[in-house]
C-alpha cells in the first residue's frame, strides 16, 4: 500500500485528499470535475448555477440530485434546530456584505425589517424534485452546508474506487476512513483561536470513521469601529451573531450533518448548545467561547472527549 496525495482549488478554497491504495486509482481530474458539477448546482458565485436560477426565479425550479439531497437535509436540520439553521438567510448575508455582491454600507433597522419578511424556510417547499417559493422574493444560500456535502461526495467517490483508508478535506471540513495500513488511526488537528484570536491547533482527534467540521467567527468578519461583525447571521433577528461563541467543531458520521449543525450551534448560547448536543447521539462537539470577563475558554461534549488523543 502506498500513500497518495491530491491537492487542488475549488469552491473558493483549497482541498487536500490523502489516501492509501496499491495504485493511484483516484485522480485529480475526477475530483475536479465532481466539484465543478457541485458548483454548477449550488454555488452563488457560479453564473447560471441552479441555486442562482432559483434565486432569480419567480416561483420554482427543477432541482438536480445534489441540490435535492442538500435541501432535504436542510429541512431536517431547520426543523431540529427550531429555525436557527435557515438557508433562506441569503438576502441578510448579502445585506451585511458577506454575499457575492459588494455592499457599501451596513443595513439599517428598516431595511432589516423588510428583509425579515422574506426569511424563513416555511416559505419553501420541496416536492417531487421541484423547489417552490410559497412567497415571492425568497432566496437561498447553501454555504452553511454545501461544503460538508461536497466532502461526503468525495468520500463516496473514494469508496467507489475501493479505497478503504483516506482523509478528504475541503475548506477545513474533513471526512476520514481508517485505520491506516499500519493499523494506526487517522489524526486530525482541532483548531480554535489562541489568546490573541489567532487560529491555533488546540487538540488532536484520533478516529477511523466520521467527519469533523468547524464553524467560527474569528476568520471571517468585518471590522466596524471596534466591533467585529460576524459572517454568521441570525435568521430570526436579522443581525450578525453576538453571543459568547468563538468556534464550534462538530463530529458526526458524515460531513453534511457536521457542517449543517456547526453554524446552528454557533447561534446558541453555550449551555443550550451543550444540552442540544448531549441529547443527540449522532452529534459531538467542541466549543471555544468567551467567558464573561472576556477570557477565552473551551469545553466539549462527553463523546468528543473519547475521540481526543490524551
Secondary structure, DSSP 4 states (H G I P E B T S, - for coil): -EEEEEEEEETTEEEEEEEEESS--S-HHHHHHHHHHHHHHH-TTSTT-HHHHHHH-SSEEE--HHHHHHHHHHHHHHHHTTTSS-GGGHHHHHHTT-SSS--SS---HHHHHHHHTT--GGGEEEETTEEEESSTT-----TTTHHHHHHHHHHHHHHHTT--EEEEEETTEEEEE---TTSPPEEEEEEEE-TTS-EEEEEEEEESEEEEEEEESSSSEEEETTEEEES-B-TTTSSB--SSEEEEEEEESSHHHHHHHHHHHHTS-HHHHHHHHHT-TT-EEEEEEE-TTS-EEEEE-HHHHHHB--
